[in-house]
Amino acid sequence: MNIKILNEAEKDIAVGISFYESQKNGLGKYFLDSILSDIESLHVYAGIHIVISDYYRLLSKRFPFSIYYKIKEDAVYIYAVLDCRKDPNFIQKRL
């Protein structure tokens, strides 16, 4: 199964990298590696996660982030990678 990270999700990841890198040098790269590992797990586990607003939601293992995706045909599309600490209204509007 192919995994495609859409532009908005890439921007979300970049924001996360910036935030964590500003906290500690090298933490941004660790965040990126962790999120990409979570996304790669979808090769095996796509479709088993809870559905929120018509998106599957995968919780990151190491950071308080959610990965929102949909499955269409033989591909997984990542639509958003959002900080779980955000206002739920912001997350709902974003989706």
C-alpha positions as protocol buffer text, in pm:
chain_id: "A"
residue {
  index: 1
  type: MET
  ca { x: 0 y: 0 z: 0 }
}
residue {
  index: 2
  type: ASN
  ca { x: 136 y: 341 z: -97 }
}
residue {
  index: 3
  type: ILE
  ca { x: 145 y: 625 z: 155 }
}
residue {
  index: 4
  type: LYS
  ca { x: 111 y: 983 z: 35 }
}
residue {
  index: 5
  type: ILE
  ca { x: 168 y: 1280 z: 264 }
}
residue {
  index: 6
  type: LEU
  ca { x: -34 y: 1574 z: 135 }
}
residue {
  index: 7
  type: ASN
  ca { x: 101 y: 1932 z: 135 }
}
residue {
  index: 8
  type: GLU
  ca { x: -99 y: 2046 z: 439 }
}
residue {
  index: 9
  type: ALA
  ca { x: 30 y: 1751 z: 641 }
}
residue {
  index: 10
  type: GLU
  ca { x: 386 y: 1831 z: 533 }
}
residue {
  index: 11
  type: LYS
  ca { x: 335 y: 2186 z: 661 }
}
residue {
  index: 12
  type: ASP
  ca { x: 203 y: 2048 z: 991 }
}
residue {
  index: 13
  type: ILE
  ca { x: 514 y: 1833 z: 1027 }
}
residue {
  index: 14
  type: ALA
  ca { x: 740 y: 2131 z: 949 }
}
residue {
  index: 15
  type: VAL
  ca { x: 567 y: 2335 z: 1223 }
}
residue {
  index: 16
  type: GLY
  ca { x: 626 y: 2050 z: 1468 }
}
residue {
  index: 17
  type: ILE
  ca { x: 992 y: 2023 z: 1369 }
}
residue {
  index: 18
  type: SER
  ca { x: 1040 y: 2398 z: 1423 }
}
residue {
  index: 19
  type: PHE
  ca { x: 869 y: 2390 z: 1762 }
}
residue {
  index: 20
  type: TYR
  ca { x: 1071 y: 2098 z: 1896 }
}
residue {
  index: 21
  type: GLU
  ca { x: 1398 y: 2222 z: 1749 }
}
residue {
  index: 22
  type: SER
  ca { x: 1343 y: 2554 z: 1931 }
}
residue {
  index: 23
  type: GLN
  ca { x: 1307 y: 2358 z: 2255 }
}
residue {
  index: 24
  type: LYS
  ca { x: 1631 y: 2163 z: 2218 }
}
residue {
  index: 25
  type: ASN
  ca { x: 1887 y: 2121 z: 1943 }
}
residue {
  index: 26
  type: GLY
  ca { x: 1828 y: 1790 z: 1762 }
}
residue {
  index: 27
  type: LEU
  ca { x: 1480 y: 1736 z: 1904 }
}
residue {
  index: 28
  type: GLY
  ca { x: 1322 y: 1850 z: 1576 }
}
residue {
  index: 29
  type: LYS
  ca { x: 1498 y: 1571 z: 1388 }
}
residue {
  index: 30
  type: TYR
  ca { x: 1392 y: 1320 z: 1651 }
}
residue {
  index: 31
  type: PHE
  ca { x: 1033 y: 1443 z: 1612 }
}
residue {
  index: 32
  type: LEU
  ca { x: 1053 y: 1400 z: 1233 }
}
residue {
  index: 33
  type: ASP
  ca { x: 1200 y: 1050 z: 1264 }
}
residue {
  index: 34
  type: SER
  ca { x: 929 y: 951 z: 1514 }
}
residue {
  index: 35
  type: ILE
  ca { x: 642 y: 1086 z: 1303 }
}
residue {
  index: 36
  type: LEU
  ca { x: 776 y: 919 z: 989 }
}
residue {
  index: 37
  type: SER
  ca { x: 807 y: 591 z: 1180 }
}
residue {
  index: 38
  type: ASP
  ca { x: 444 y: 624 z: 1291 }
}
residue {
  index: 39
  type: ILE
  ca { x: 340 y: 693 z: 931 }
}
residue {
  index: 40
  type: GLU
  ca { x: 541 y: 394 z: 805 }
}
residue {
  index: 41
  type: SER
  ca { x: 349 y: 172 z: 1047 }
}
residue {
  index: 42
  type: LEU
  ca { x: 44 y: 236 z: 831 }
}
residue {
  index: 43
  type: HIS
  ca { x: 184 y: -12 z: 579 }
}
residue {
  index: 44
  type: VAL
  ca { x: 74 y: -276 z: 829 }
}
residue {
  index: 45
  type: TYR
  ca { x: -191 y: -109 z: 1046 }
}
residue {
  index: 46
  type: ALA
  ca { x: -387 y: 121 z: 810 }
}
residue {
  index: 47
  type: GLY
  ca { x: -757 y: 112 z: 878 }
}
residue {
  index: 48
  type: ILE
  ca { x: -752 y: -16 z: 1237 }
}
residue {
  index: 49
  type: HIS
  ca { x: -762 y: 325 z: 1406 }
}
residue {
  index: 50
  type: ILE
  ca { x: -1056 y: 517 z: 1547 }
}
residue {
  index: 51
  type: VAL
  ca { x: -1251 y: 729 z: 1297 }
}
residue {
  index: 52
  type: ILE
  ca { x: -1287 y: 1099 z: 1383 }
}
residue {
  index: 53
  type: SER
  ca { x: -1472 y: 1331 z: 1142 }
}
residue {
  index: 54
  type: ASP
  ca { x: -1441 y: 1079 z: 856 }
}
residue {
  index: 55
  type: TYR
  ca { x: -1063 y: 1043 z: 908 }
}
residue {
  index: 56
  type: TYR
  ca { x: -874 y: 762 z: 1070 }
}
residue {
  index: 57
  type: ARG
  ca { x: -669 y: 895 z: 1363 }
}
residue {
  index: 58
  type: LEU
  ca { x: -332 y: 743 z: 1451 }
}
residue {
  index: 59
  type: LEU
  ca { x: -179 y: 867 z: 1776 }
}
residue {
  index: 60
  type: SER
  ca { x: 197 y: 916 z: 1764 }
}
residue {
  index: 61
  type: LYS
  ca { x: 390 y: 689 z: 1997 }
}
residue {
  index: 62
  type: ARG
  ca { x: 639 y: 948 z: 2124 }
}
residue {
  index: 63
  type: PHE
  ca { x: 485 y: 1293 z: 2081 }
}
residue {
  index: 64
  type: PRO
  ca { x: 138 y: 1435 z: 2155 }
}
residue {
  index: 65
  type: PHE
  ca { x: 43 y: 1442 z: 1787 }
}
residue {
  index: 66
  type: SER
  ca { x: -233 y: 1278 z: 1586 }
}
residue {
  index: 67
  type: ILE
  ca { x: -200 y: 1167 z: 1227 }
}
residue {
  index: 68
  type: TYR
  ca { x: -525 y: 1193 z: 1031 }
}
residue {
  index: 69
  type: TYR
  ca { x: -555 y: 982 z: 719 }
}
residue {
  index: 70
  type: LYS
  ca { x: -794 y: 825 z: 471 }
}
residue {
  index: 71
  type: ILE
  ca { x: -766 y: 512 z: 262 }
}
residue {
  index: 72
  type: LYS
  ca { x: -861 y: 539 z: -103 }
}
residue {
  index: 73
  type: GLU
  ca { x: -815 y: 245 z: -337 }
}
residue {
  index: 74
  type: ASP
  ca { x: -464 y: 112 z: -269 }
}
residue {
  index: 75
  type: ALA
  ca { x: -320 y: 422 z: -102 }
}
residue {
  index: 76
  type: VAL
  ca { x: -316 y: 591 z: 236 }
}
residue {
  index: 77
  type: TYR
  ca { x: -343 y: 970 z: 223 }
}
residue {
  index: 78
  type: ILE
  ca { x: -213 y: 1169 z: 520 }
}
residue {
  index: 79
  type: TYR
  ca { x: -424 y: 1484 z: 550 }
}
residue {
  index: 80
  type: ALA
  ca { x: -305 y: 1633 z: 879 }
}
residue {
  index: 81
  type: VAL
  ca { x: -49 y: 1587 z: 1155 }
}
residue {
  index: 82
  type: LEU
  ca { x: -185 y: 1788 z: 1447 }
}
residue {
  index: 83
  type: ASP
  ca { x: -76 y: 1864 z: 1801 }
}
residue {
  index: 84
  type: CYS
  ca { x: -326 y: 1702 z: 2039 }
}
residue {
  index: 85
  type: ARG
  ca { x: -279 y: 1992 z: 2281 }
}
residue {
  index: 86
  type: LYS
  ca { x: -453 y: 2230 z: 2039 }
}
residue {
  index: 87
  type: ASP
  ca { x: -804 y: 2354 z: 2106 }
}
residue {
  index: 88
  type: PRO
  ca { x: -1045 y: 2080 z: 1989 }
}
residue {
  index: 89
  type: ASN
  ca { x: -1236 y: 2343 z: 1791 }
}
residue {
  index: 90
  type: PHE
  ca { x: -919 y: 2424 z: 1596 }
}
residue {
  index: 91
  type: ILE
  ca { x: -868 y: 2055 z: 1517 }
}
residue {
  index: 92
  type: GLN
  ca { x: -1230 y: 2015 z: 1410 }
}
residue {
  index: 93
  type: LYS
  ca { x: -1213 y: 2317 z: 1180 }
}
residue {
  index: 94
  type: ARG
  ca { x: -880 y: 2199 z: 1035 }
}
residue {
  index: 95
  type: LEU
  ca { x: -1030 y: 1864 z: 943 }
}
